[in-house]
């Protein structure tokens, strides 16, 4: 292995790991937001309006 590519070993794995951690954090934040009563009421209003109920 030459010196030019040696520093990049494992970079794709690190990038995937960082994206996975960020996605998990974002999903956790969405769960917290969606559990709030205000957001739940807003979403239910949107669904009722879309379904014509």
Secondary structure, 3 states (H helix, E strand, C coil): CCHHHHCCCCHHHHHHHHHHHHHHHHHHHHHHHHCCHHHHHHHHHHHHHHHCC
